[in-house]
C-alpha cells in the first residue's frame, strides 16, 4: 500500500513515533547515566581505600627514611662500625643492636634492615617474620654490598630494584664508611590490600610510572593491561574495554597503586534490570499502540476516510455528493455535517469565479513547487560531505556560502516583483553551486546591461530557465556552457537564456507553440508564461527556439510600459 506522507494517519503515526522514540532514547540515556554513576561510585570507593593505604605506606616509609638519616649522621657510631679495631667494632654492633633491634617491629610493611661497612666488610641485619626466604635475603645482602656507593647517594630516598624474581623497594643513607638500609617487597606492601573485602571482582597491584608491574599479577589478561594512563579519573582497558582501571600516585618511591575491576562486576544485576526494563517498555508500546489505533480508527480515521471519499466525488465533478454521518466523535459528526452543507452551497456558486480561483491557486502551488528541489539540496549536501572527507575547507566554504545565499533568497519575503539584480545574484549562487558540483565540464557566462539592474521582474523567472538549461543541456563528455543575457530591446528589454546542449525536442516546441500543456512534469516554462500573463498581461511574451548549430534559447520580452525603477515589490 502506498503511503501518503501528508495523510492524517501518517501524521498521527509520526506523532506517536515522536513520543515513543524520545521515550526510548530517554530510557537509554537514564540507563547510561546510571551506569556511569555506578562506575563513578565504585571508583570513588576504591580510590578512598587506595588513598588510605598509600597514606599509611607513605607515613611508614617517611618514618623509615628519617630513621636512616638519623643513623647516617651519628659520626661516632659510624666510626666505630667502620673501625678495623675488633673491640670498637664489637661495641658498635652492641650499640646498633641495642638501638635498632626493636625498630623494625614498628614498621609493619618493611621486611628487613641492613647496616654495612665497605671498609671492614662488617654487616648487621634484622628481619621481620613476614618472609623466611633465605635465598631472597642473601640476594638483598649481595646487592647492598655491590651497590654501596649508589645506595649512599639515595640519602634517605627509596629506590626500586629487581633482585632475583622479585621487585624490591630499598631505602638507604650513609657515607663512604657505612650505609644503612631498610627494604621491603611490593608483594609484602600489597598484603593489607589483599585482605580488603570489596564488591565485585577487584584486583590491586603496584606498578611503575610507565606501567611496569612490580607486584604479583596472577591473571595473564590483567598483566597485559595498560597501567600508565591518566589517574585524574578512571579509564577502561582490556578486550572490549571490559576492565575499569584507576590508581593513585605516591610521593615516596615513584610508584603507583592500581585497581582493576571488571565492568560486569561493577554493575552487578543492573544489566538484568536493564533487559527487564526494555521488555516492559516494548510491551507497553506495542500493547498500547493497537488500542490507540482502534480508538483512532473509530473516532477519526473512518470518518476522515468517508470525508475523503466525498471530497474525491466533488473533485470528480459530483456536486450532489453527501457523506453518511455515522456515529463517531462529536467533532467529526459536526465536521461531516458542515461539509455536507458546504457542498450544497458550492453547488450554488458561480462556476466561473470558482474556476478562476482554483486556477490561481493551482498556479501559486506550481510556483511553490518550482522552489522545492530536494534533489538539488541533497546533491549539494552530498558534495559538501565528500569535500569534507578530503579536507578541502576552501571549497566547503564556497559551497555552503552559495547554498546559504540560495536558500536565503527562496525563504525570504514572497514578493510579486524583485529587481533584476536580485534575480541575477540568486542565479549566480545557483550556477556557482552547479559549477562546483559538475566540475570542469560546466561553465556559465552572463552579459547584463548595468542600467537594467533596477528593473522589476517576477522572482525565479531567470532561475527557472537556467535550471532547465542545466538539467537538459549538461553532458559529461563535453563542456556545457549556459549564458544569461539582458539588454535593451527598443523601448523595452529582452532577457535570454542560452545553452549549447541538444536543444528542445521538436515535439515540445510544437506543443508549446500551439499552447498545449507539455507532456510529463515540464511545468516550468508554462508556469512562468502564466505568471507573466497574470502580472503584465499581453505586454510580456516568451519565445523558445533552437540555436544553430545546436543549443536551446529561451527569450523573454517585456514592453517599455513595464520598465520601472526599483521599488519594493507587492507581497502576495
C-alpha positions in Angstrom: 0.0 0.0 0.0 1.3 3.4 -1.0 2.0 5.6 2.0 0.6 9.1 1.7 3.1 11.3 3.6 0.6 14.1 4.0 -2.2 11.8 5.3 -3.7 12.1 8.8 -2.7 8.5 9.6 0.9 9.2 8.7 1.0 12.4 10.8 -0.5 10.7 13.8 1.9 7.8 13.3 4.7 10.4 13.3 3.3 11.9 16.5 3.2 8.6 18.2 6.7 7.8 16.9 7.8 11.3 18.0 6.6 10.4 21.6 7.9 6.9 21.6 11.4 7.4 20.2 12.3 10.2 22.7 10.9 8.0 25.5 13.1 5.1 24.4 16.1 7.4 24.0 15.4 8.9 27.4 15.3 5.4 28.8 18.6 4.5 27.4 20.0 7.9 28.4 19.0 7.3 32.0 20.5 3.8 31.9 23.7 5.2 30.6 23.7 7.9 33.2 23.0 5.2 35.9 25.9 3.0 34.7 28.3 6.0 34.8 27.1 6.9 38.3 27.7 3.3 39.5 31.1 3.2 37.9 31.9 6.6 39.5 30.8 5.4 42.9 32.9 2.2 42.7 35.8 4.3 41.5 35.4 6.8 44.4 35.1 4.0 47.0 38.2 2.1 45.7 40.0 5.4 45.4 39.4 6.2 49.1 40.6 2.8 50.1 43.8 3.2 48.0 44.4 6.7 49.4 44.2 5.3 52.9 46.7 2.5 52.2 49.0 4.8 50.3 48.8 7.4 53.1 49.8 4.7 55.7 52.5 3.4 53.4 54.0 6.9 52.8 53.9 7.6 56.5 55.8 4.4 57.3 58.3 5.0 54.6 58.9 8.6 55.6 59.5 7.4 59.2 61.9 4.8 58.0 63.7 7.5 55.9 64.1 9.7 59.0 65.5 6.7 60.9 68.0 6.1 58.1 69.1 9.8 58.1 69.5 9.8 61.8 71.7 6.8 61.7 73.8 8.2 58.9 74.6 11.4 60.8 75.8 9.7 64.0 79.5 10.0 63.4 80.6 8.1 66.5 78.5 5.1 65.6 79.7 5.2 62.0 83.3 5.4 63.0 83.1 2.6 65.5 81.2 0.4 63.0 83.7 1.0 60.2 86.7 0.6 62.5 89.2 -2.2 62.0 89.6 -2.5 65.8 87.7 -5.5 66.9 86.8 -4.0 70.3 85.4 -0.8 68.7 83.6 -2.9 66.1 82.1 -5.1 68.8 80.9 -2.1 70.7 79.4 -0.6 67.6 77.5 -3.9 66.9 76.2 -3.9 70.5 75.1 -0.3 70.3 73.4 -0.8 66.9 71.7 -3.9 68.3 70.5 -2.0 71.4 69.2 1.0 69.5 67.7 -0.8 66.4 66.8 -4.3 67.4 63.2 -3.4 68.0 63.0 -0.6 65.5 61.9 -2.9 62.6 58.9 -4.1 64.6 57.5 -0.5 64.3 57.5 -0.8 60.5 54.9 -3.4 59.6 55.4 -3.1 55.8 59.2 -3.4 56.0 60.9 -6.8 55.7 64.4 -6.1 57.0 67.1 -3.6 57.8 70.9 -3.7 56.9 74.0 -1.9 58.2 77.1 -2.5 56.1 80.6 -1.0 56.2 82.7 -1.4 53.0 85.8 -0.6 54.9 85.8 -3.7 57.1 83.1 -5.7 55.3 81.1 -5.6 58.6 77.3 -6.2 58.2 74.4 -6.3 60.6 70.9 -7.5 59.5 67.5 -7.7 61.1 64.4 -9.2 59.6 60.7 -9.2 60.4 58.9 -12.6 60.4 57.0 -11.9 57.2 59.2 -14.0 55.0 61.6 -16.8 55.6 63.0 -17.0 52.1 66.7 -17.3 52.8 67.8 -17.0 49.1 66.0 -13.7 48.7 67.7 -12.3 51.8 71.1 -13.4 50.6 70.3 -11.7 47.3 69.5 -8.5 49.0 72.6 -8.6 51.1 74.7 -9.2 48.0 73.0 -6.3 46.2 73.8 -3.9 49.1 77.5 -5.0 49.0 77.8 -4.5 45.3 75.9 -1.2 45.1 77.1 0.6 48.3 78.1 3.8 46.6 74.8 4.0 44.7 72.8 3.4 47.9 74.7 6.0 49.9 73.7 8.6 47.2 70.0 7.9 48.0 70.3 10.0 51.2 67.1 8.7 52.7 65.2 8.2 49.5 63.8 5.0 48.1 64.7 3.0 45.0 63.0 0.2 43.2 65.3 -2.7 42.0 64.9 -6.1 40.7 66.5 -8.8 42.9 66.1 -12.3 41.7 62.4 -12.9 40.6 61.0 -10.1 42.8 60.8 -6.3 42.8 62.4 -4.7 46.0 61.8 -1.3 47.4 65.1 -0.2 49.0 65.8 2.9 51.1 69.3 3.9 52.2 71.5 6.6 53.7 75.1 6.8 54.8 78.6 7.8 53.7 81.8 6.1 52.4 82.3 4.4 55.8 78.9 2.8 56.3 75.5 2.5 54.6 72.2 1.9 56.4 69.2 0.3 54.6 65.6 -0.6 55.0 64.0 -2.9 52.4 60.7 -4.4 51.6 59.0 -6.1 48.7 56.0 -4.9 46.7 54.2 -8.1 47.4 54.7 -7.5 51.1 53.2 -4.0 50.8 50.3 -5.5 49.0 49.3 -7.9 51.8 47.0 -5.4 53.6 45.2 -4.6 50.3 44.5 -8.2 49.6 42.6 -8.6 52.8 40.1 -5.9 51.9 36.6 -7.1 51.3 35.4 -5.3 48.1 32.3 -5.7 46.0 32.8 -7.4 42.7 36.0 -8.8 41.2 38.6 -6.2 42.2 42.3 -6.5 41.9 45.2 -4.4 43.1 48.8 -4.1 42.1 51.8 -1.8 42.4 53.3 -0.5 39.1 55.9 2.0 37.9 55.1 5.4 36.4 55.4 3.9 33.0 53.1 0.9 33.8 55.7 -1.8 34.7 54.1 -4.2 37.1 56.0 -4.6 40.5 53.7 -6.9 42.4 52.3 -10.3 41.5 49.5 -10.4 38.9 48.2 -14.0 38.6 45.7 -13.3 35.8 47.5 -13.3 32.5 45.0 -10.9 30.9 45.4 -8.4 33.7 49.2 -8.5 33.3 48.8 -7.2 29.7 46.6 -4.2 30.6 47.9 -0.6 30.3 48.7 0.9 33.7 50.3 4.2 32.5 47.0 6.1 32.0 45.9 9.4 33.5 45.0 8.9 37.1 42.8 12.1 37.4 39.9 9.7 36.8 39.2 6.1 35.8 39.7 4.7 32.4 38.9 1.4 30.6 41.2 -1.2 29.2 41.4 -4.8 28.1 39.5 -6.7 25.5 36.3 -4.7 24.6 37.3 -2.3 27.4 35.8 -4.7 29.9 38.0 -3.5 32.8 37.7 -0.3 34.8 41.2 0.9 35.8 42.1 3.5 38.4 45.0 4.3 40.7 46.8 6.8 42.9 50.4 8.2 42.8 52.9 8.0 45.7 55.1 10.8 46.8 57.8 8.4 48.0 59.3 5.8 45.8 57.9 7.0 42.4 55.3 4.1 42.0 51.6 3.7 41.8 48.9 1.6 43.4 46.4 0.5 40.7 43.0 -1.0 40.9 41.3 -3.1 38.3 37.5 -4.0 38.3 35.5 -6.0 35.8 32.7 -3.9 34.3 30.1 -6.6 34.8 31.2 -6.9 38.4 30.6 -3.1 38.8 27.1 -3.3 37.6 26.0 -6.4 39.5 22.4 -7.3 38.5 21.9 -3.9 36.7 22.2 -5.5 33.2 19.4 -7.9 34.0 17.3 -4.9 35.3 18.1 -3.1 32.0 16.8 -6.0 29.9 13.7 -6.3 32.1 13.1 -2.5 31.7 13.4 -2.8 27.9 11.0 -5.7 27.8 8.5 -3.7 29.9 8.9 -0.7 27.6 8.4 -2.7 24.5 5.3 -4.4 25.9 3.8 -1.0 26.9 4.5 0.5 23.5 3.2 -2.4 21.5 0.2 -3.1 23.7 -0.8 0.5 23.8 -0.4 1.2 20.1 -3.2 -1.3 18.9 -5.6 0.3 21.5 -4.8 3.7 20.3 -5.2 2.7 16.6 -8.6 1.1 17.4 -9.9 4.3 19.0 -8.5 6.5 16.3 -10.0 4.3 13.6 -13.4 4.5 15.1 -13.4 8.2 16.0 -11.1 9.8 13.4 -9.8 7.6 10.6 -13.1 6.1 9.4 -14.9 9.4 9.4 -11.9 11.0 7.6 -12.0 8.2 5.0 -15.7 8.9 4.3 -14.9 12.6 4.0 -12.0 11.9 1.7 -14.3 9.7 -0.5 -16.9 12.6 -0.5 -14.2 15.1 -1.4 -13.0 12.9 -4.3 -16.5 12.7 -5.6 -16.7 16.5 -5.5 -13.3 16.7 -7.2 -14.7 14.5 -9.9 -17.5 17.0 -10.5 -20.3 15.5 -8.4 -21.6 18.5 -6.5 -24.5 16.5 -5.2 -22.3 14.1 -3.1 -23.2 13.8 0.5 -21.3 11.9 3.3 -23.1 9.5 5.5 -22.8 10.8 9.0 -22.4 7.7 11.2 -21.9 8.0 15.0 -18.3 8.7 15.9 -17.0 11.7 17.8 -19.0 14.9 18.3 -16.3 16.9 16.5 -16.2 14.6 13.4 -20.0 14.5 13.2 -20.1 18.3 13.2 -17.4 18.4 10.6 -19.2 16.0 8.3 -22.5 17.9 8.7 -20.7 21.2 7.9 -19.1 19.5 4.9 -22.4 18.4 3.5 -23.8 21.9 4.0 -20.8 23.4 2.3 -21.2 21.1 -0.8 -24.8 22.4 -1.1 -23.5 26.0 -1.0 -20.7 25.3 -3.5 -23.2 23.9 -6.0 -25.0 27.3 -6.0 -21.8 29.3 -6.5 -20.8 30.9 -9.8 -18.7 28.4 -11.7 -16.6 30.9 -13.5 -15.5 32.6 -10.3 -14.8 29.3 -8.7 -12.7 28.1 -11.6 -10.7 31.3 -11.7 -9.9 31.0 -8.0 -8.9 27.4 -8.5 -6.7 28.3 -11.4 -4.9 31.0 -9.5 -4.4 28.6 -6.5 -3.0 26.0 -8.9 -0.6 28.5 -10.4 0.6 29.5 -7.0 1.1 25.9 -6.0 3.1 25.2 -9.1 5.2 28.3 -8.4 5.9 27.0 -4.9 6.8 23.6 -6.4 9.4 25.3 -8.5 11.1 26.4 -5.4 11.3 23.0 -3.9 14.1 21.0 -5.4 15.0 18.2 -2.9 17.4 16.6 -5.3 19.3 19.8 -5.7 19.7 20.2 -1.9 20.6 16.6 -1.4 23.2 16.7 -4.2 24.7 19.9 -2.8 24.9 18.4 0.7 26.5 15.3 -0.8 29.2 17.4 -2.5 29.8 19.1 0.9 30.1 15.7 2.6 32.5 14.4 0.0 34.6 17.6 0.1 34.7 17.4 3.9 36.1 13.9 3.7 39.0 15.1 1.6 39.5 18.2 3.8 39.0 20.9 1.2 37.8 23.7 3.6 38.0 26.4 0.9 35.6 24.5 -1.4 33.3 23.7 1.6 33.2 27.4 2.4 32.4 28.3 -1.2 29.7 25.7 -1.4 28.0 26.5 1.9 28.1 30.2 1.2 26.4 29.9 -2.1 23.9 27.4 -0.8 23.0 29.6 2.2 22.5 32.6 -0.1 20.4 30.4 -2.4 18.2 29.4 0.5 18.0 32.9 1.9 16.5 34.1 -1.4 14.0 31.3 -1.5 13.0 31.7 2.1 12.8 35.5 2.1 9.6 37.5 1.8 7.4 36.5 -1.1 7.1 39.3 -3.5 5.3 39.6 -6.8 8.3 41.5 -8.2 12.0 41.6 -7.5 14.9 43.6 -9.1 16.8 42.1 -12.0 20.0 42.5 -9.9 18.5 40.3 -7.1 17.4 37.6 -9.5 20.8 37.6 -11.3 22.7 37.3 -7.9 20.4 34.4 -7.0 21.1 32.7 -10.3 24.8 33.3 -9.8 24.7 31.4 -6.5 22.8 28.5 -8.1 25.3 28.3 -11.0 28.3 28.6 -8.7 26.9 25.5 -6.9 26.4 23.6 -10.1 29.9 24.6 -11.3 31.4 23.1 -8.1 29.2 20.0 -8.4 29.6 19.3 -12.1 33.3 20.2 -12.4 35.3 21.5 -15.3 32.8 20.4 -17.9 30.4 23.1 -16.8 30.7 26.9 -17.0 28.4 29.9 -17.4 28.5 33.4 -18.7 26.4 36.5 -18.1 26.1 39.7 -20.0 23.9 42.2 -18.3 23.5 45.9 -19.2 24.1 47.8 -15.9 21.3 50.2 -16.5 18.8 47.3 -16.4 19.7 46.1 -12.9 16.9 48.1 -11.2 14.2 46.6 -13.4 11.4 44.7 -11.7 10.7 41.1 -12.8 8.9 38.1 -11.2 11.1 36.1 -8.8 12.6 32.9 -10.1 11.9 33.9 -13.7 15.5 33.5 -14.9 16.2 30.8 -12.3 13.5 28.6 -13.9 15.1 28.9 -17.4 18.6 28.4 -16.1 17.6 25.2 -14.3 16.1 23.8 -17.5 19.3 24.5 -19.4 21.5 22.8 -16.7 19.1 19.8 -16.5 18.7 19.1 -20.2 22.0 20.5 -21.7 24.6 19.1 -19.4 26.8 16.4 -21.0 29.7 14.8 -19.0 31.6 14.2 -22.3 31.9 17.8 -23.4 31.9 21.3 -21.9 28.4 22.7 -21.2 28.0 26.4 -21.3 25.0 28.4 -20.0 24.6 32.0 -20.9 22.4 34.7 -19.5 21.9 38.0 -21.4 19.9 41.1 -20.5 19.7 44.0 -22.9 17.6 46.9 -24.2 15.1 45.9 -26.9 13.9 49.1 -28.5 11.9 50.8 -25.8 11.7 47.6 -23.7 14.1 45.0 -22.6 15.0 41.4 -23.5 16.3 38.6 -21.3 17.7 35.5 -23.0 19.0 32.2 -21.5 21.0 30.0 -23.9 23.0 26.7 -23.7 25.0 24.5 -26.1 23.1 21.3 -25.4 20.9 19.2 -27.7 18.1 21.8 -27.8 14.4 21.5 -27.4 12.8 18.3 -28.8 10.7 19.1 -31.9 7.6 17.6 -30.2 7.9 20.0 -27.2 8.4 23.0 -29.5 5.3 22.1 -31.4 3.1 21.7 -28.3 4.4 24.9 -26.8 3.8 27.0 -29.9 0.3 25.5 -30.1 -0.4 26.5 -26.4 -0.7 22.9 -25.4 0.3 21.6 -22.0 3.7 19.7 -22.2 3.8 16.0 -21.5 5.3 14.8 -18.2 6.4 17.2 -15.5 7.7 20.1 -17.7 5.7 22.8 -16.0 8.5 25.4 -15.6 8.1 27.5 -18.7 4.3 27.1 -18.9 4.0 28.2 -15.3 6.3 31.2 -16.0 4.3 32.2 -19.0 1.1 32.1 -16.9 2.7 34.2 -14.1 4.0 36.8 -16.6 0.5 37.0 -18.2 -1.1 37.5 -14.7 1.3 40.3 -13.9 1.9 42.0 -17.2 -0.9 40.8 -19.5 -0.2 40.9 -23.2 2.9 43.1 -22.7 5.1 40.2 -21.9 6.0 37.2 -24.0 8.2 34.1 -24.1 9.7 32.6 -27.2 11.6 29.3 -27.3 13.7 28.0 -30.2 16.8 26.1 -31.0 20.1 27.8 -31.9 22.4 27.0 -34.8 24.4 24.7 -34.9 23.0 23.4 -31.6 21.6 24.5 -28.3 18.4 25.9 -26.8 17.4 29.5 -26.3 14.6 30.9 -24.2 13.8 34.6 -24.8 11.6 36.8 -22.6 10.5 40.2 -23.9 8.7 42.8 -21.8 7.4 46.1 -23.3 8.5 49.6 -22.3 5.5 50.2 -20.2 6.9 47.7 -17.6 10.4 49.2 -17.4 10.3 50.7 -13.9 12.8 51.9 -11.3 13.3 49.6 -8.4 10.8 49.8 -5.6 9.5 47.3 -3.0 7.5 44.6 -4.6 4.0 43.8 -3.6 3.6 41.0 -1.1 1.4 38.1 -2.3 
